[in-house]
Structures are given as C-alpha cells and as structure tokens.
Amino acid sequence: MKTILISDDNDNIREILVNYFRNEGYRVDEARDGQETLYYFDNNGYDIILLDVMMPLIDGFEVCKTIRRTSNVPIIMITARGEDYDRIMGLEIGADDYIVKPFLLEEVHARVKAILRRMNPQDTHNSLKYSNLFISLDDYTVRIDSKPVSLTKKEIEILWTLANHPNQVFTRDLLLDSVWGIDYFGDSRTVDAHIKRLRAKLTDFNTKNWNVATVWGVGYKFEVNQHEV
C-alpha cells in the first residue's frame, strides 16, 4: 500500500483529496498547515507528498525546502497561484511537479502514479481503471460497467495510451510512436481510422464521465468530465 501525505489548509479540498486517495487504496495522512506537515514528515515515512503552497504558519515553499535538506521523497505542489514564477520557484527548490487549482482528481492521481512509476520502475501495472472503464493489458480486455467491449489489439492500446494520461493531448504522430512504434512508417491517418472505429464501438456504452475527444488541428485526448475541485 502506497502512503501519501496531503497538506492543504482548505478543509473542503483536503477532505476531497483524502477521501479520493483512500478510495484508491492509499494510506493517507492529512495536515492543515506547514508546521503540521513537517511534524508528520518527521515522524512517518511517505511515498509521496501533495503540498499546498499558501498555508499558515509555514508556507509550502519553506516546507519543501526543509524536507529537501534530508529527503528526496516526491513532492507535488498544489496551489491557486499559477504564475510562471511560482511554478519555476517550486521546481527549483525541489518539487517534482506542480498542479494549479482548480484541478481534476484523476489528473492529480495520474501525476502521482507517473512519479511513483519513475521512482519504482520495477513496479509495473498492466491494468487501468477510470470511473466505469477497466482496461487490462494482461489479457487485452476492456470492460465498461463490467460489460466486455470487443476491441482490436490496436484499439485497446490506443485507449490505454490515452486513458493513462487523462486530458493530455496526443498528436497523431505521438500516438503512432506510442502504439505502433517509432519504426512504423505508415500514414498518420491510420490513427484517425482506428479512433473512428474505437468510437463507434463505444457508442453502445455509458461514457458520460469520459470520452475520446478530438482536439481539432492537434490530435486526440482522453477527456474526463467529473470530479473537478
């Protein structure tokens, strides 16, 4: 079980994050200010820390700098301040990632999982669940509301690639490289054909919380439609 410390002085946001990550199987501790955050850090071990910037007593930047004196535990800073200066400062003092409010819970979770995979490359996962969608690369199956969806191998790999990075836009060339491999020299329009068939097969299922969306002139993304905080 992965352990996570969630630090935010906003009771509502902290409660939503805590409940979400507990439901996802994490052991969660929560802190309401910078001083409490350092107390938990000094007395417990964590796999990752979600750290708000604007907190009372000690702000998130100072907390991050203090933690970095003794630990390389991954830190994702979360803040309402989205200016480039703040992002750069957070990364320069040792944060691993930076998320601006409002955010999607699934996006935060995707960032957490990506960092944990980098920290533990041997910890590979061949299944993915989002809302009512389940994808397994162990047996190449897809289920929506526990009902099987008949997809080809390439359609499953496209859906996996997109769903594994919620709201991230993939160009056709990037999807070609990710799914077909960098040595594939086919036309990028083959991506459009596979996406078209994939969407057609999904129309009979409940996809109200997510969809495979077109970003005109760019490519495609797995668009999530709920849990905005």
C-alpha positions in Angstrom: 0.0 0.0 0.0 1.4 3.4 -1.0 1.5 6.1 1.6 0.7 9.8 0.9 0.7 12.9 2.9 -1.9 15.5 1.8 -1.2 19.1 3.1 -3.8 21.8 2.5 -5.4 24.4 4.7 -8.6 24.3 2.8 -10.8 21.8 4.7 -13.0 21.0 1.7 -10.2 20.4 -0.8 -8.2 18.4 1.7 -11.2 16.2 2.6 -12.0 15.5 -1.1 -8.3 14.6 -1.8 -8.1 12.4 1.3 -11.3 10.5 0.5 -10.3 10.1 -3.1 -6.9 8.6 -2.4 -8.2 6.4 0.4 -10.8 5.0 -2.0 -7.9 4.4 -4.5 -6.2 2.2 -1.9 -3.6 4.6 -0.5 -2.7 5.0 3.2 -3.4 8.7 3.8 -2.3 11.3 6.4 -3.5 14.9 6.3 -2.0 18.2 7.5 -3.7 21.6 7.8 -0.6 23.8 7.9 3.1 23.8 7.2 4.1 23.1 10.8 1.8 20.1 11.0 3.1 18.9 7.6 6.7 18.9 8.9 5.6 17.1 12.1 4.0 14.3 10.1 7.1 14.1 7.8 9.5 13.9 10.7 7.5 11.1 12.3 6.4 9.0 9.4 7.6 7.7 6.0 5.7 8.6 2.8 5.9 7.5 -0.8 4.8 11.0 -2.0 3.5 14.3 -0.6 0.8 16.6 -2.0 1.8 20.1 -0.7 -0.3 23.3 -0.9 1.7 26.5 -1.3 -0.4 29.0 0.6 -0.6 27.5 4.1 -0.5 29.2 7.5 2.5 29.1 9.9 4.9 27.9 7.3 4.2 28.1 3.6 4.6 25.3 1.1 7.8 26.6 -0.4 9.5 26.7 3.0 8.2 23.2 3.8 9.5 21.9 0.5 13.0 23.4 1.2 13.0 21.9 4.7 12.1 18.5 3.5 14.7 18.6 0.7 17.5 19.0 3.3 17.0 15.5 4.4 14.8 13.6 1.9 14.2 13.0 -1.8 10.5 12.0 -1.2 8.5 13.1 -4.3 6.6 16.3 -3.7 3.7 17.6 -5.9 2.9 21.2 -5.1 -0.7 22.3 -5.5 -1.7 25.9 -5.5 -4.1 28.5 -6.8 -1.2 30.6 -7.9 -0.4 29.7 -11.5 2.1 32.3 -12.4 5.3 31.1 -14.2 7.5 32.5 -11.4 5.8 30.4 -8.8 5.9 27.2 -10.9 9.6 27.8 -11.6 10.4 28.5 -8.0 8.6 25.4 -6.8 10.5 23.2 -9.2 13.9 24.9 -8.5 13.6 24.3 -4.7 13.0 20.6 -5.3 9.3 19.9 -6.1 8.8 17.1 -8.6 5.6 18.5 -10.2 3.2 21.5 -9.9 -0.6 21.5 -10.2 -2.7 24.6 -10.3 -6.2 24.8 -8.8 -8.9 24.1 -9.9 -7.8 20.6 -10.9 -9.3 17.2 -11.7 -8.8 14.5 -9.2 -8.0 12.0 -11.9 -5.3 14.3 -13.2 -3.7 14.6 -9.8 -3.8 10.8 -9.4 -2.3 10.4 -12.9 0.6 12.7 -11.9 1.1 10.7 -8.6 1.2 7.4 -10.4 3.6 8.7 -13.0 6.0 9.9 -10.4 5.8 6.7 -8.4 6.5 4.7 -11.5 9.6 6.7 -12.1 10.7 6.2 -8.5 9.9 2.5 -8.7 10.4 1.4 -12.3 10.1 -2.3 -11.4 6.6 -1.6 -10.1 4.7 -2.0 -13.4 0.9 -2.1 -13.7 -0.9 -3.7 -16.6 -4.4 -2.7 -15.6 -6.1 0.7 -15.5 -9.4 1.8 -14.1 -11.2 5.1 -14.6 -14.8 5.5 -13.5 -16.7 2.7 -15.1 -13.9 1.8 -17.6 -11.4 -1.0 -16.9 -8.6 -1.9 -19.3 -6.2 -4.9 -18.8 -3.1 -5.4 -21.0 -2.5 -8.8 -19.3 -5.3 -10.4 -21.3 -6.2 -7.4 -23.6 -9.7 -6.9 -22.3 -11.8 -3.8 -21.9 -14.9 -3.5 -19.8 -17.4 -0.7 -19.2 -19.8 -1.1 -16.3 -18.4 -4.7 -16.1 -19.6 -5.4 -19.6 -17.0 -6.6 -22.2 -16.2 -4.3 -25.1 -15.0 -6.1 -28.2 -11.9 -4.1 -29.4 -8.9 -5.0 -31.5 -5.4 -5.1 -30.0 -4.5 -1.7 -31.5 -7.8 -0.1 -30.4 -7.1 -1.3 -26.8 -3.6 0.1 -27.0 -4.8 3.4 -28.2 -7.5 3.6 -25.5 -4.9 2.6 -22.8 -2.4 5.2 -24.0 -5.0 8.0 -23.9 -6.7 6.9 -20.7 -3.3 6.5 -18.9 -2.8 10.3 -19.4 -6.2 12.0 -18.7 -6.7 15.3 -20.5 -3.2 15.1 -22.2 -3.4 15.8 -25.9 -1.7 13.3 -28.2 -0.8 14.3 -31.7 -1.3 11.6 -34.4 2.5 11.2 -34.7 2.9 10.7 -30.9 0.1 8.1 -30.9 1.8 6.4 -33.8 5.1 6.3 -31.9 3.4 5.1 -28.7 1.2 2.4 -30.2 2.8 1.3 -33.4 6.5 2.1 -32.5 9.0 4.7 -33.7 10.0 2.4 -36.6 6.5 2.5 -38.1 6.5 4.5 -41.4 2.8 4.3 -42.2 0.5 7.3 -42.7 -0.7 9.1 -39.6 -4.2 8.9 -41.0 -4.3 5.3 -39.8 -4.7 6.8 -36.3 -7.9 8.6 -37.4 -9.3 5.3 -38.8 -8.6 3.4 -35.6 -10.1 6.2 -33.5 -13.2 6.3 -35.7 -13.7 2.5 -35.2 -13.0 2.8 -31.5 -15.6 5.5 -31.0 -18.2 3.6 -33.0 -17.7 0.6 -30.7 -18.1 2.8 -27.6 -21.4 4.3 -28.6 -23.4 1.5 -27.1 -21.9 2.0 -23.7 -22.1 4.6 -20.9 -19.2 7.1 -21.4 -20.8 10.1 -19.8 -17.8 10.6 -17.4 -15.2 10.3 -20.1 -14.8 10.2 -23.8 -12.2 10.0 -26.6 -12.2 13.6 -27.7 -10.8 15.3 -30.8 -8.6 18.4 -30.4 -9.0 20.0 -33.8 -5.8 20.6 -35.6 -3.8 18.7 -33.0 -4.9 15.2 -32.2 -6.8 13.3 -29.5 -7.2 13.1 -25.7 -9.0 11.1 -23.1 -11.3 13.8 -21.7 -12.6 13.4 -18.2 -15.9 15.1 -17.3 -16.2 14.8 -13.5 -14.7 15.4 -10.0 -13.4 19.0 -10.7 -12.2 20.5 -7.5 
